[in-house]
Amino acid sequence: MEVVVFVFSLLDCCALIFLSVYFIITLSDLECDYINARSCCSKLNKWVIPELIGHAIVTVLMLISLHWFIFLLNLPVATWNIYRMILALIND
């Protein structure tokens, strides 16, 4: 069971790193005026919820599999993502 959890966590973290790089590239395109702000927001907004879900799944899996240290490392980032999503829902 632990092997499956860690393999899934590794794949999920690779996807989250890819999303982070995509965010950075898109924001640098915005900074260089290659795309406008509306286009940038539409590109990035569709990836916020999958990022939140991916990080929450890894955090919950670490809690369920009783890996406390890794869970405590992931908890602040998952909490921040949830807080960010709540703020986005309130502002809409």
Secondary structure, DSSP 8 states (H G I E B T S, - for coil): -HHHHHHHHHHHHHHHHHHHHHHHHHHHHHHTTSS-HHHHHHHHHTTHHHHHHHHHHHHHHHHHTT-HHHHHHHHHHHHHHHHHHHHHHHH-
